[in-house]
Amino acid sequence: MKHFILILFISLVIKNGNACQCPLTQLNETELNKYDIIFKGKINALKINGVNSEAIFTIDELYKGMVAQNFKVIFNYDDVCKLELRNGDEWVIYTNYHQIDNAKLDFCSRSRVYIKNIKEDFFAVNTGVSFDEELKYLQKNLGLHKLLKNNPNRVENRNIIPTNNQFIIILLCSMLGLIFFIWLVGKFLKK
C-alpha cells in the first residue's frame, strides 16, 4: 500500500511538473506560417475575467495580418500555464484569429515579452535567439505591414438590441407588410 501511494504521488508530481512545457520551435518560415497575426506591441489595458480575459495591445510594428493599431487578444487567466501579462510590457505576439476582430493567445506560441537583461531572458536561452534578433528576422522575412484604420462601424456594433420605440416601429411595419402581401396574393388568386 505504501508503494502504491508513493508511485501515485510521484506520477502526480511528474505530470504536473511537465504540464507547462512546450516543444521548442525554430524561427523559420514553417513556424511563421502557423500564425495569422504577428506583431510587436505594448499592453495598454488588461481586463481580467477568468477564461475570457482580455489584453489590449497598441501595435508598434505589424509583421503579418490585418489589424488596427489597438488590438484585443483573449487569454485564459485561470490557466495554470499562462503568459504573465502586465500593463506597459512590450511583447512580440504570435497568434491566430479567435473571432472577427480579436485573437486568442496560446501559451505554447512563440509569443514573448521583452526583458531588458538578456541573462534573465529564458526564451533567448532556450531558443538561442534574442528579442532584438527575432525582430530583425521578422522585419527581414515578413516586412512591415500597414495597420488598419480604426473603424467606428465595428462588427460588435451590429448586434445592438433596438429600443422599445424602434421595436414597435419595426413590428408595425412588419405587420403592414404582411397585410399588404396577403391582400396582394388574395387579389391575384381571385382572378
Buried (B, 14 or more C-beta within 10 A) or exposed (E): EEEEEEEEEEEEEEEEEEEEEEEEBEBEEEEBEEBBBBBBBBBEEBEEEEEEBBBBBEBEBBBBBEBBBBBBBBBBBEEEEBBEBEEEBBBBBBBBBBEEBBBBBBBEBBBBBBBEEEEEBEBBEEBEBBBEEBBEBBEEEBEEBEBBEEEEEEEEEEEEEEEEEEEEEEEEEEEEEEEEEEEEEEEEEEE
